[in-house]
Amino acid sequence: MLTILRERAAREPREPAVTFVSDFTDLRCEVRTRAELDLLSRSIASWLQALFPATGKGEFSLSEKDGLSSSPGGGFPLSERVLLLYPPGVEFAAAFSACVYAGFIAIPAPMPGRYRHERRRLASIARDAGVRVILTQESGLADVEKWVAEEGITAVVHATDTENGDPDAWREPETVPERLALLQYTSGSTGTPKGVMVTDRNLVANTKVVETCLGLDERSRYGSWIPLYHDMGLIGMMLPGILLGRGYVQMDPMSFLRRPVNWLRMMDELDVNGTAAPDFGYDLCVRRVTDEQLASLDLSRVAAAVDGSEPVRAETVRRFTERFAPAGFRPQSFLPMYGMAEATLLVSGAPHRLPVRTDVDEAALEQGILRPAAHLAPTRTLTGCGPDNGSTAVIVDPDSHEALPEGRIGEIWLSGPCVAAGYWGNEEATEAAFHARTTDGRGPFLRTGDLGGFLGGDLYVTGRRKDVLVLHGRNLYPQDIEDELRAHHEELDGLHGAVFMVGDADGLAAEPSVVLVHEIRAHWGAERLAEIAVQMKQTAAREFGVPIGAVALVRPAGVGRTTSGKVQRSAMRAQYVAGELPTLHLNEDPRLTEALAARRVSTP
């Protein structure tokens, strides 16, 4: 990365490297050119090198304490870990680049939030990584210093938009492609966040895969509203734009959430050719961009719009491509993709083609078989995420570890140059996730925990293994039930749900029960909420043939999600079982109510 950054700065010094849209009223922007980025990166790196003059010089073996015992294949050159806490703006790019220039390990994370659990999660990241320096900017310095004091973090806090080191005093570090460049902490959709160890080689390889899978080149500009502490924002958008394209354009996520049309305006007026968002971002545009706003847009130069990070809903694909076709958006520019932090980012995708939406046999899907539906058979519509490009994907029976053929659903296992080095300081989790082998001896593979299968060369992701509802020999996917509820009940449209099962695993003396939790607006009133809950039970029973133990209706934002928008079903189940779920209305089977009450009495 260092070589590429310096070569681009020398070759195209005046080209914008990073642009931040600071005001959408008249589209005011802050711009940092490649030469300016290089100068500031050397200045910050010089300050870091002066602060830790001896770091990065030694080769640390697998027995060293700092997390490397979990790394496969020998020791890594180790250096200081730098926590990057930045609000939206151009400063993050310089801080990340400075870590590359200094040979240090960058740890992107969100600013300390208002809520206690957010601040504690950030503190756990800082402690887990052994952070001794935190970079931020002047506008966020007071908040960061207050958080550091509250949590007892021992670290130097420095605002990089103030005085730094002498750029001429910067010395190029001795780096190798296997050097750890990034700790990307997982979002924690099914468990505790872990620090994924990403090497320089991983980042360069995946950045090139992103460019290829998006069908872009050196003339393309990237841009998005996704926060840069998220892997899709950093690795999927910013790095390809700076390293390979015509730069990166960023906007404040809150600016998008307040007015989704701002994202589309940014792409139109700043000539952004490649963008990305979770599925809910495209859905929000469909629901909230007005006809008048649509008439003012030209999206004909958008060559790639990636939908990823959470399950890609076929209905979102259809609605977005149809809605924005009058603005020149081409259906073949909409790219459903699959990826994850443990594979650096992108795993599968295909450019310049119409989105693949396949009606599969519903009964076969429940038995772990992926096949197109016959005429008049009950169906589920799934979205193809393209062939495996970033990593080699193998579908494996998660219990027997037998590799499965096309058309069978199993756990997705990955190998290749984009698979990360493991989890920081967590040898047990690294061994379980990164060192898997099939029954015929192939490996090592990364176990993703995601279920899916290949059909016609496309990877179809059907859900998380931990989230699947196994009932009477059938495998039901919670997102299918959640989507079906929203499709049948307009009161739920645009909101989030969490479907899960409770039973023996939760210590309940009751038959396994399916629980439907869904956000809803409170203005419907108590009587109508009760009617909606009953109707939701009926819909789930009719469409999926499963008995529903409870329907819990909660306020908007009441369903927990990760920073990337993934529903935290495990956390929602834990809240429900503990009786800590704040509900607007609860429709619960009396036998389940009794079992839950008995468990709560017996649990300390």
Buried (B, 14 or more C-beta within 10 A) or exposed (E): BBEBBBEBBEEBBEEBBBBBBBEBEEEEBBEBBBBBBBBBBBBBBBBBBEBBEEBBEEEBEBEBEBBBBBBBEEBBBBBBBBBBBBBBBBBBBBBBBBBBBBBBBBBBBBBBEEEEEBBEBBBBBBEBBBBBBBBBBEEBBEBBBEBBEEBEBEBEBBBBBEEBBEBEEBEEBEBEBBBBBBBBBBBBBBEEBBBBBBBBBBBBBBBBBBBBBBBBEEEBBBBBBBBBBBBBBBBBBBBBBBBBBBBBBBBBBEBBBEBBBBBBBBBBBBBBBBBBBBBBBBBBBBEBBEEEBBEEBEBEBBBBBBBBBBBBBBBBBBBBBEBBEEBBBBBBBBBBBBBBBBBBBBBBBBBEBEBBBBBBBBEBBBEBBBBBBEEEEEBBBBBBBBBBBBBBBBBBBBEEBBBBEEBBBBBBBBBBBBBBBBBBBBBEBBBEBBBBEBEEEBBBBBBBBBBBBBBEEBBBBBBBBBBBBEBEEBBBBBBBBBBBBBEBBEBBEBBBBBBBBBBEEBBBEBEBBBBBBBBBBEEBEEEEBBBBBEBBBEBBEEBBEBEBBBBBBBBEEBBBBBBBBBBBBBBBBBBBBEEEBEBBBBBBBEBBBBBBEBBEEEEE
